[in-house]
Amino acid sequence: MTDTIGPLEPTMRHLCVCADDFGMSPGINAAVLELAELGKISATSGMVRRGAWAAGARALRRLDATRLDVGLHLDLTRPDAPDGPEPGLAGLIARTYTRTVFSPVLHADIRDQFTRFEDAMGRAPAFVDGHRHVHQFPVVRELLVDEIVRRYPKSPPWVRYTAPVDRSGPDRLKARVIHALGGARLVALAAEHGIPVSRRLLGVYDFTGDVQGYEARLADWLAACRTGDVLMCHPSTGIQPGDPHGSARMREYAVLRALSLPPQGQSGAIAITPLSQVFRRDELAHA
């Protein structure tokens, strides 16, 4: 990953493929690092309060930042004990939607996660998203945007938007529910403060099925993608104790590792591109 990205080809779709949950386990870290080296992903978002983050961040720093966007995966539902189950989302949703969450503690947590990222990576995050999409919840989104504006007034990181692709299928309802939990309000708030946002979110599914099922889903997402979209994924080379999606992660890793895109120059070709490079060349505004 030493080459730099040249001018973006306007006839090509530039898709950000983002591996979530870096730092959650050594298996996830290993999968992300390998897929990044192979050019099968163009972004990863780190969980800076998880046990595998520190060691993983040292490896990430050795990769070319122009080929891989490394972002902050805002993590507000951490397990009470290492390898323990994550708490459900219902409590956080209730506290944020009723605005009874204790904002000073929440703000301190958000600040701490930015600081841990900067300390480990030696730079600002290229983007911010949320584990289980918590970055778009009420209160959270306001505090997050405030922190981004305070830290990075001249060059803010892009923020992941959760707008779904308008397609039928068994995963459509989940994608629409995720977006309904605050996506539109987040993008409006970001626009008020000049914070760039991604276009649409692909990769939403229920983590069930076999390898062939994930291959079919991936093919459908790739067919639907447009420049500026983010296709999230959750690959891992192994199963972490307490992870309910361990088997799905291994299936995703296997499929992504074998992914082969049509050659450039063909109609509708796709390039797996860091979204920061898309914004830098003002490609998204014209997509």
Stockholm file with secondary structure:
# STOCKHOLM 1.0

chainA/1-287         MTDTIGPLEPTMRHLCVCADDFGMSPGINAAVLELAELGKISATSGMVRRGAWAAGARALRRLDATRLDVGLHLDLTRPDAPDGPEPGLAGLIARTYTRTVFSPVLHADIRDQFTRFEDAMGRAPAFVDGHRHVHQFPVVRELLVDEIVRRYPKSPPWVRYTAPVDRSGPDRLKARVIHALGGARLVALAAEHGIPVSRRLLGVYDFTGDVQGYEARLADWLAACRTGDVLMCHPSTGIQPGDPHGSARMREYAVLRALSLPPQGQSGAIAITPLSQVFRRDELAHA
#=GR chainA/1-287 SS CCCCCCSCCTTSEEEEEEEEEETSCHHHHHHHHHHHHHTSCSEEEECTTSTTHHHHHHHHTTSCTTTCEEEEEECCCCCSSTTCCCCCSHHHHHHHHTTCSCHHHHHHHHHHHHHHHHHHHSSCCSEEEEGGGGGGSTTHHHHHHHHHHHHCSSSCCEECCCCBCCCCSTTHHHHHHHHHTTHHHHHHHHHHTTCCBCSCEECCCCSCSCHHHHHHHHHHHHHHCCTTCEEEECCCSSCCTTCTTHHHHHHHHHHHHTCCCCCTTSTTCEEECCHHHHHHTTCGGGC
#=GC SS_cons         CCCCCCSCCTTSEEEEEEEEEETSCHHHHHHHHHHHHHTSCSEEEECTTSTTHHHHHHHHTTSCTTTCEEEEEECCCCCSSTTCCCCCSHHHHHHHHTTCSCHHHHHHHHHHHHHHHHHHHSSCCSEEEEGGGGGGSTTHHHHHHHHHHHHCSSSCCEECCCCBCCCCSTTHHHHHHHHHTTHHHHHHHHHHTTCCBCSCEECCCCSCSCHHHHHHHHHHHHHHCCTTCEEEECCCSSCCTTCTTHHHHHHHHHHHHTCCCCCTTSTTCEEECCHHHHHHTTCGGGC
//
